């Protein structure tokens, strides 16, 4: 009662409202710039069950805006690191972590366990995946996006309202959107937009106020101005998503991130390529050393300034900890006319997994 007293003394919330929060289940996709403030405020508010989906790891460049993390969490999985901090904020709730990618194979089963989905991601492929899975499971979706100094917030699929595809029917064409890792973002902006998203979640659970369904709220941090646009539901688009329900789990991710075409490769495929050059783009002091393969160590922050060290005649395999940053690093190389480059699926984890399995097989043969 003492922890939530500032809620319960509000007539619009009271004890019954706090019980609604306790009984609510919310899953947050992404524990990055948007996900951190979303998770922090939902945890403090007493949302009873919170799910966190993120298979990325904490990097030093995250600390400028991802307020749940610090130097002691560098190299740790974001979902797991977030849970440690959130448990300290509120040990009375349940926090489920999913340190894995969100895919067409697991999205439906995950969303069916929760009342609300919150999108804290930063790429179009996952946004469309989240939207379609929320439509199929009939789960309200709280959306947020940021770009430099501007942000957007909306609620989709709420009480038969519009979906994300009603606003953006199709993904942008390759090259029509800038690279997320290069344009930058004002550190405080994700906090503002993420907090607005958390506010929408609380309004939905508590059934108070005017939910941003059928509306897109836009905010400019430089002018402190905001405006809200009306959205129209497109029945044919939603019906098209529902029509693919039975084959949803067999679909593949749309092959782009921030307008960048993905060139993914498994470690086994990379080993079968001729004339290869492996490049580790992780920060060397913050991540475990990879000694199983010959490679260059060029942190992503230094990649553009060290292009001269690369042999453009080789097949370049970029890898990070889990396979996210390396996708974005491809665009840096393409700017310098290096097109024979690939992102290693699952990053350094794939290398470790491969050689762990290889040792196990050798051990079995000896036995």
C-alpha positions as CSV (number, residue, x, y, z in Angstrom):
1,X,0.0,0.0,0.0
2,X,2.8,2.4,0.8
3,X,4.7,1.7,-2.4
4,X,1.7,2.6,-4.6
5,X,0.1,5.2,-2.3
6,X,0.5,8.0,-4.9
7,X,-1.6,5.9,-7.3
8,X,-4.3,4.8,-4.9
9,X,-5.0,8.2,-3.5
10,X,-5.9,9.3,-7.1
11,X,-9.7,8.9,-7.4
12,X,-9.3,7.8,-11.1
13,X,-7.1,4.9,-10.0
14,X,-7.6,3.9,-6.4
15,X,-7.2,0.4,-5.0
16,X,-9.2,-1.2,-7.9
17,X,-7.0,0.5,-10.5
18,X,-3.8,-0.6,-8.8
19,X,-5.2,-4.2,-8.8
20,X,-5.7,-3.8,-12.5
21,X,-2.1,-2.9,-12.9
22,X,-1.0,-5.9,-10.7
23,X,-3.1,-8.3,-12.9
24,X,-1.8,-6.8,-16.2
25,X,0.7,-8.5,-18.4
26,X,2.8,-6.4,-20.8
27,X,5.5,-7.5,-23.2
28,X,8.1,-5.0,-24.3
29,X,10.0,-5.7,-27.6
30,X,13.5,-4.1,-27.3
31,X,15.3,-2.9,-24.2
32,X,17.1,-0.1,-25.9
33,X,16.5,3.7,-26.0
34,X,12.7,3.4,-25.9
35,X,12.5,0.2,-24.0
36,X,14.5,1.4,-21.0
37,X,12.1,4.2,-19.9
38,X,9.1,2.1,-20.8
39,X,10.3,-0.7,-18.6
40,X,11.4,1.5,-15.8
41,X,8.0,3.2,-15.4
42,X,5.9,0.1,-16.0
43,X,8.0,-1.6,-13.3
44,X,7.7,1.3,-10.8
45,X,3.9,1.5,-11.5
46,X,3.5,-2.1,-10.5
47,X,2.5,-3.8,-13.7
48,X,2.3,-7.4,-12.4
49,X,4.0,-9.3,-15.3
50,X,6.5,-7.8,-17.7
51,X,8.2,-9.6,-20.6
52,X,11.4,-8.3,-22.1
53,X,12.5,-9.4,-25.6
54,X,16.0,-8.4,-26.7
55,X,19.0,-10.5,-27.8
56,X,21.4,-7.6,-28.2
57,X,24.2,-6.8,-25.7
58,X,25.0,-3.5,-24.0
59,X,27.6,-1.5,-25.8
60,X,29.3,1.7,-24.7
61,X,27.5,3.8,-27.3
62,X,24.2,2.8,-25.7
63,X,24.9,4.5,-22.4
64,X,24.2,8.0,-23.8
65,X,20.4,7.2,-23.7
66,X,19.7,3.7,-22.4
67,X,19.3,4.6,-18.8
68,X,18.9,1.2,-17.3
69,X,22.5,0.3,-18.1
70,X,25.9,1.3,-16.8
71,X,29.6,0.4,-17.3
72,X,29.2,-2.7,-15.2
73,X,26.7,-4.1,-17.7
74,X,28.8,-3.7,-20.9
75,X,28.8,-6.9,-22.9
76,X,25.7,-8.3,-21.0
77,X,22.5,-9.2,-22.7
78,X,20.1,-6.3,-22.5
79,X,17.1,-8.2,-21.4
80,X,19.0,-9.9,-18.6
81,X,20.8,-6.7,-17.6
82,X,17.5,-4.8,-17.5
83,X,15.9,-7.4,-15.3
84,X,18.6,-6.9,-12.7
85,X,18.0,-3.2,-12.5
86,X,14.2,-3.5,-12.6
87,X,14.1,-6.1,-9.9
88,X,15.8,-3.6,-7.6
89,X,13.2,-1.0,-8.6
90,X,10.3,-3.3,-7.8
91,X,10.9,-6.9,-6.5
92,X,7.1,-7.4,-6.1
93,X,6.4,-8.0,-9.8
94,X,7.3,-10.9,-12.3
95,X,9.8,-10.1,-15.0
96,X,10.2,-12.7,-17.8
97,X,13.2,-12.3,-20.1
98,X,13.6,-13.6,-23.6
99,X,17.2,-13.0,-24.7
100,X,16.4,-14.1,-28.3
101,X,15.3,-12.5,-31.5
102,X,11.6,-11.9,-32.1
103,X,10.7,-14.0,-35.2
104,X,7.6,-15.2,-37.0
105,X,8.1,-18.5,-35.3
106,X,7.9,-17.2,-31.7
107,X,5.9,-13.9,-31.9
108,X,2.4,-15.4,-31.8
109,X,3.2,-17.7,-28.9
110,X,4.8,-14.8,-27.0
111,X,2.0,-12.3,-27.7
112,X,-0.7,-14.7,-26.6
113,X,0.7,-14.7,-23.1
114,X,0.3,-10.9,-22.7
115,X,-2.4,-8.2,-22.7
116,X,-0.4,-5.5,-24.4
117,X,2.6,-5.3,-26.7
118,X,5.0,-2.4,-26.6
119,X,7.2,-1.7,-29.6
120,X,10.6,-0.4,-28.5
121,X,12.5,-1.4,-31.7
122,X,14.5,0.6,-34.2
123,X,14.0,-1.2,-37.5
124,X,11.2,-1.5,-40.0
125,X,11.4,-5.3,-40.4
126,X,10.6,-5.9,-36.7
127,X,7.9,-3.3,-36.6
128,X,5.9,-5.0,-39.4
129,X,6.4,-8.3,-37.7
130,X,5.2,-6.9,-34.4
131,X,2.2,-5.3,-36.0
132,X,1.1,-8.4,-37.9
133,X,1.5,-10.6,-34.8
134,X,-0.5,-8.2,-32.7
135,X,-3.3,-8.1,-35.3
136,X,-3.4,-11.9,-35.5
137,X,-3.5,-12.3,-31.7
138,X,-5.8,-9.2,-31.3
139,X,-3.4,-7.6,-28.9
140,X,-3.2,-3.8,-28.5
141,X,0.2,-2.4,-29.7
142,X,1.8,0.7,-28.3
143,X,4.1,2.1,-30.9
144,X,7.0,4.6,-30.6
145,X,9.7,5.8,-33.0
146,X,12.5,8.3,-32.8
147,X,14.7,10.1,-35.4
148,X,17.4,12.7,-34.5
149,X,15.2,15.2,-32.5
150,X,11.7,14.0,-33.4
151,X,9.5,11.2,-32.1
152,X,6.2,9.5,-32.7
153,X,3.7,7.7,-30.5
154,X,0.5,5.8,-31.4
155,X,-1.6,2.9,-30.2
156,X,-2.6,0.3,-32.8
157,X,-5.0,-2.6,-32.9
158,X,-6.9,-1.2,-29.9
159,X,-10.6,-1.9,-29.8
160,X,-10.9,-2.6,-33.5
161,X,-8.8,0.5,-34.3
162,X,-6.2,1.1,-37.1
163,X,-3.0,-0.9,-37.3
164,X,0.6,0.1,-38.1
165,X,0.1,-1.0,-41.7
166,X,-2.9,1.4,-42.0
167,X,-0.4,4.2,-41.5
168,X,2.5,2.6,-43.4
169,X,1.0,-0.1,-45.7
170,X,4.4,-1.2,-47.2
171,X,8.0,-1.0,-46.0
172,X,10.2,1.8,-47.5
173,X,12.2,1.1,-50.5
174,X,15.9,0.2,-50.1
175,X,18.0,3.3,-49.7
176,X,15.0,5.6,-49.1
177,X,15.6,5.8,-45.3
178,X,18.9,6.8,-43.6
179,X,21.1,4.4,-41.6
180,X,19.9,4.5,-37.9
181,X,23.4,4.1,-36.5
182,X,24.8,7.2,-38.4
183,X,22.1,9.9,-38.1
184,X,22.3,9.9,-34.3
185,X,19.6,10.8,-31.7
186,X,19.4,13.3,-28.9
187,X,20.0,11.3,-25.7
188,X,16.9,12.6,-23.9
189,X,14.5,12.0,-26.8
190,X,14.0,8.2,-26.2
191,X,13.2,9.1,-22.6
192,X,10.4,11.5,-23.6
193,X,8.9,9.2,-26.2
194,X,9.3,6.0,-24.1
195,X,7.6,7.7,-21.2
196,X,4.7,8.7,-23.5
197,X,4.5,5.0,-24.5
198,X,4.4,3.9,-20.9
199,X,1.7,6.4,-20.3
200,X,-0.5,4.9,-23.0
201,X,0.1,1.4,-21.5
202,X,-1.1,2.6,-18.1
203,X,-4.2,4.4,-19.7
204,X,-5.2,1.2,-21.5
205,X,-4.8,-1.0,-18.3
206,X,-6.6,1.5,-16.1
207,X,-9.2,2.4,-18.7
208,X,-8.8,6.1,-18.1
209,X,-8.2,9.1,-20.4
210,X,-8.2,9.2,-24.2
211,X,-6.0,6.4,-25.7
212,X,-4.0,7.4,-28.8
213,X,-5.9,4.9,-31.0
214,X,-6.5,6.2,-34.5
215,X,-4.0,9.0,-33.8
216,X,-0.3,9.6,-34.4
217,X,1.3,12.0,-31.8
218,X,4.4,13.7,-33.1
219,X,6.9,15.6,-30.9
220,X,9.8,17.9,-31.8
221,X,12.4,18.2,-29.0
222,X,14.1,21.3,-30.5
223,X,10.9,23.4,-30.6
224,X,9.0,21.5,-27.9
225,X,6.1,21.5,-30.2
226,X,3.8,18.6,-30.8
227,X,0.8,17.8,-33.1
228,X,-1.5,14.9,-33.5
229,X,-2.7,13.4,-36.8
230,X,-5.8,11.3,-37.3
231,X,-5.4,7.8,-38.7
232,X,-8.0,5.9,-40.7
233,X,-8.5,2.1,-40.5
234,X,-7.9,0.2,-43.7
235,X,-10.0,-3.0,-43.4
236,X,-8.5,-4.6,-46.5
237,X,-5.0,-4.3,-45.2
238,X,-6.0,-5.8,-41.8
239,X,-7.9,-8.6,-43.5
240,X,-4.9,-9.4,-45.7
241,X,-2.8,-9.8,-42.5
242,X,-5.4,-12.1,-40.9
243,X,-5.6,-14.1,-44.1
244,X,-2.0,-15.2,-43.6
245,X,-2.5,-16.3,-40.0
246,X,-2.1,-20.0,-40.8
247,X,1.2,-19.5,-42.6
248,X,2.5,-16.7,-40.4
249,X,5.1,-18.8,-38.6
250,X,6.6,-19.8,-42.0
251,X,7.2,-16.3,-43.2
252,X,10.6,-14.7,-43.3
253,X,11.6,-11.3,-42.0
254,X,11.4,-8.6,-44.7
255,X,15.0,-8.2,-45.7
256,X,16.0,-4.7,-44.6
257,X,16.9,-2.7,-41.5
258,X,16.6,1.0,-41.8
259,X,16.5,0.8,-45.5
260,X,19.6,-1.4,-45.7
261,X,19.3,-4.7,-47.5
262,X,20.5,-7.5,-45.2
263,X,23.2,-9.8,-46.4
264,X,23.2,-12.5,-43.7
265,X,25.4,-15.5,-43.6
266,X,25.8,-18.4,-41.2
267,X,29.2,-19.3,-39.8
268,X,29.2,-22.6,-41.6
269,X,28.4,-20.8,-44.9
270,X,31.2,-18.4,-44.2
271,X,33.7,-21.2,-43.6
272,X,32.7,-22.6,-47.0
273,X,33.5,-19.3,-48.7
274,X,36.9,-18.8,-50.4
275,X,39.1,-15.8,-49.8
276,X,37.4,-14.5,-46.6
277,X,38.3,-11.8,-44.1
278,X,36.6,-11.9,-40.7
279,X,36.3,-8.6,-38.9
280,X,35.3,-8.3,-35.2
281,X,33.5,-4.9,-34.8
282,X,33.0,-5.3,-31.0
283,X,34.8,-3.1,-28.5
284,X,37.8,-5.3,-27.6
285,X,38.0,-4.4,-23.9
286,X,34.3,-5.2,-23.3
287,X,33.8,-8.5,-25.0
288,X,35.3,-12.0,-24.8
289,X,38.2,-12.7,-27.2
290,X,37.6,-14.9,-30.2
291,X,40.7,-17.1,-30.8
292,X,39.2,-19.9,-32.9
293,X,39.5,-18.0,-36.2
294,X,41.9,-15.5,-37.7
295,X,40.4,-12.0,-37.9
296,X,40.9,-8.3,-37.7
297,X,39.7,-6.3,-34.6
298,X,38.1,-3.1,-35.8
299,X,35.4,-1.6,-33.5
300,X,32.4,-0.3,-35.4
301,X,33.2,3.2,-34.1
302,X,36.5,3.1,-36.0
303,X,35.4,1.2,-39.1
304,X,35.0,4.1,-41.4
305,X,38.4,5.5,-40.6
306,X,40.1,2.2,-41.1
307,X,38.8,1.2,-44.5
308,X,42.3,1.3,-45.9
309,X,43.1,-1.8,-43.8
310,X,40.6,-3.9,-45.7
311,X,41.3,-6.0,-48.7
312,X,38.4,-5.2,-51.1
313,X,39.1,-8.4,-53.1
314,X,38.1,-10.6,-50.2
315,X,34.7,-11.7,-48.9
316,X,34.4,-9.7,-45.7
317,X,32.5,-11.3,-42.9
318,X,31.5,-8.8,-40.2
319,X,30.5,-10.0,-36.7
320,X,29.5,-8.5,-33.4
321,X,28.3,-10.2,-30.3
322,X,24.9,-11.3,-31.6
323,X,24.5,-10.2,-35.2
324,X,22.8,-6.8,-34.9
325,X,25.5,-4.2,-35.2
326,X,27.2,-6.1,-38.0
327,X,24.1,-5.6,-40.2
328,X,24.4,-1.9,-39.8
329,X,28.2,-2.0,-40.4
330,X,27.5,-3.3,-43.9
331,X,26.1,0.1,-45.0
332,X,29.4,1.8,-43.9
333,X,31.4,-0.5,-46.1
334,X,28.9,0.0,-49.0
335,X,29.5,3.7,-48.8
336,X,33.1,2.9,-49.8
337,X,32.1,0.6,-52.6
338,X,32.8,-2.6,-50.7
339,X,29.8,-4.8,-51.6
340,X,31.2,-8.2,-51.0
341,X,30.5,-8.0,-47.3
342,X,28.2,-10.1,-45.0
343,X,26.8,-10.0,-41.5
344,X,27.4,-13.1,-39.5
345,X,24.2,-14.5,-38.1
346,X,24.3,-14.6,-34.3
347,X,27.7,-13.0,-34.4
348,X,30.4,-14.2,-32.0
349,X,27.8,-16.5,-30.3
350,X,27.6,-18.5,-33.6
351,X,31.4,-19.0,-33.6
352,X,31.5,-20.1,-30.0
353,X,28.5,-22.4,-30.5
354,X,30.1,-24.0,-33.6
355,X,33.4,-24.8,-31.9
356,X,31.7,-25.9,-28.7
357,X,29.7,-28.4,-30.8
358,X,32.8,-29.5,-32.7
359,X,34.6,-30.3,-29.5
360,X,31.7,-32.2,-28.3
361,X,31.6,-34.3,-31.4
362,X,35.3,-35.0,-31.1
363,X,34.8,-36.1,-27.5
364,X,32.1,-38.5,-28.6
365,X,34.3,-40.0,-31.3
366,X,37.1,-40.6,-28.7
367,X,34.7,-42.3,-26.4
